[in-house]
Amino acid sequence: MAKKFVSNKDETVRMFKNDFLESLSRVHPLVPIIIFVPAIIYMIYLSIFDFKTEALLIIALVVFGLFIWTITEYLLHRFVFHWELKSKLGARIHFIFHGVHHDYPSDSRRLVMPPSVSVPLATFFYFLFKLLIGDVFVLPFFAGFLIGYLFYDMTHYAIHHFNLHSKFWLAIKNHHIKHHYQDPDKGYGVSSPLWDYIFRTYSINKREQEA
């Protein structure tokens, strides 16, 4: 299978002629933490002190939100980021959303989601979940959802830029690297391979395939 990358150096390509739009496409990896950690703390604060939600219920909802993030991550990556219409416009949209990352996977400023995308997406999901589970439960639930998102973003950055040593992190890295360099139609989970196992999109190497 042909490799889907151009460069493994920390470099990129310009995506927009407009300087402002181009600046929105690049972000320091700490920006998601700066934006969303205060939001997570505030939602937990409201749950405890304003709505007097029981501690065990808060923990359960946070864990549930984290779990829902894992399937959201998988579905977004598989059906949104890798969706491409068979047209020049479709190819252009796909390149802007995700193709640029496959061509320049080590570009340190395009490894986490820029606020121009993450904030509108977070707003959409917040109001969707609020409609489904109500004003009170949505706060700890969405805090867990955002924790999952931050873990995904930081994991993605670490995979491409950190020298990982532990067996756990090497397994996570290997799973994602296979997605880049072995089969882009497999391995959609970045922070966890769970849903790839469930939906049978887990990448295997040739030796495993022959066995």
N, C-alpha and C positions, 0 to 999 in steps of 0.2 A: 504494500500500500504506500502511495506517495506521501512523503512527510508534509505536514500542514504548517510549516513555519518558514520564516525568512531569516530571522536572526535570533541567536541566543544571547546576544549582548544586551546590556541595559541601554537600549536605544529604541527609538520609535519612528513613526512616520506622521506627518501632519495630516489631520483628517478634515479640517475645515479651513477655508480661506479666511473666514472672519476670525480675527484675533480673540474676540470675546468668547465665541463658541469654542474655539480651540482650547482656551484656558479652562472652560468648564469640563472638558474631557479628560483633564489631568488633575490628579489629586495626591497629596501626601498621605501615606498610609495611616497616619495618626488622626486624620480628620474625622473618620467615622466614630472613633472613640470619643473625641472632643464633642461631637454633636449628640451622640446617642447615650453615653454613660449618664450625663445629667438627666436626660429624659427617663432613663430606667430608674434612677434613684428617686426622682420626683414621683413616679407612678407607684413605687413601693411605699414611699412616704404617705401618699394619699390613701393607699389601701390600709395602712396601719393606723394613722392618726385621724383621718377624716371619716373613712367608712368603717373603721373598727373591725376590719375583716380578721378572722381568726388566723393565727400563725400557720397552722397546718394547712388550712385552705389556701393561703397565699402561696406556700411552698408547692402544693399540688398544682395550682394554676400556673405557676412559673414553669414547673417541669412539663406540664401539658403544652404550654406555649412553645417551649424549647423543642418538644417533640414535633409539633405542627410545623415549626420552621424547617425541620429536616426534610419533610415531604415537599414543602414549598420550594426549598432550595433545589431539590431534584427536578421538580416539574418545571420551574422557571428555566433551569439550565437546559433541560432536554427539549422542551416544547416552545420556549420563547427565544432563548439565546441561540439555539441551533436551528431555528425556523428560517428558511430562506425561500422567498418567491423566485420562480424561474424567470427573472427579468433583470435588466440592469439596475432598476430602482431597488428591487428586492435584494440583489447582491450588495448594493451600496448600504442599505439599511442593516443588513446582516453584518457587514464589515464594521460599521459604526458601533453596533451593539456588542459584538463578540468576536468577529473575525479578526479584528486588529490584535486581539490578545493571542489568538492562535498563530498569527504571523510574527508577533513580537512578544513572546511569552515571558521574557525577562524584563520588560519595560516596567521599572519600579513605580512609575506614576500612573499606570493603568492596570494595577493589580487589585485595587479595592474599588468599590462602586463609588463614583463621584456623587456628591450631594445633589447635583442636578437631576440624578436618577433616584438615588436612595430615599431622599426626603419625600418626593411625590409618591413613590411606591409605599413607603411607610405610612403616609397619611391615608392612602387608599385602603391598605390592610387594616389600619386602626378603625376606621369607620365601618368597614365590612364586619370586623369581629365585634365591634360595639353593637351593631345591629343584630348580630346573632346571639350574643351572650349577655348584653346589657352593660349599663354604665359602671357597675361595681366590679363585676368579675373581669371585665376587659382590662383593667389596669394591671393586676399581677400577671394575667395571661399574656398581655402584649409586652410586658417587661421581659418575660421569658422568651417570647418571640424575638425581641430585639437582641437579647443575649445570644441567642442562636445565630442571628445575622452577624453580630460582631465576631463570634467565634469563627464563622465561615470566612469573613473578610480577612481576619488576622491569620487564619490557617492558610488561606490562599496565598497571602503575601509570604508567609514563612516557607511554604513549599517551594516557591520560586527563588527565594533569596537567602534563606538560612541554611546553614550546614547542620542538618538534623542527624541525631545519633541513636536515639532510643528506638526500640523495635516498633513501638506504637506509631510514632511519628514517621518512621521510615515506611511503614505499611500504608499510612495515609498518603504520603508523598508518592510512593510507587503507584498507587491506584490512580492518582491524578496525572502523573507523568505518562502513564499508558494511554490516557485519554488524549494527551497532546501528540504523542509520537508513535503510538501503535494503532489506535482505532478511535477516532473522534465520535463514532456512533456508539461508544460504550463508556462506562465510567463517568456518569453525570453527577454523582455525589462527590462534592469536594471535601467537606468537613467530615463526611461519613459515607462508607460504601453500603450502608444498610439497605437503601431502596434499590440500589443496583442489584443486590442479591435477590430482593423480593421480585423485582420486575425483569430479572434475568438480563441485565445490561452490564454485568460485571466482566471486565476485561480479563482474559486469561492468556498466558504466553503459549508459544507453539508447543513446548514440552508438555504443558498441562492439557492442551487440546489433543495431542496425540495419545496421551494416556487415557 
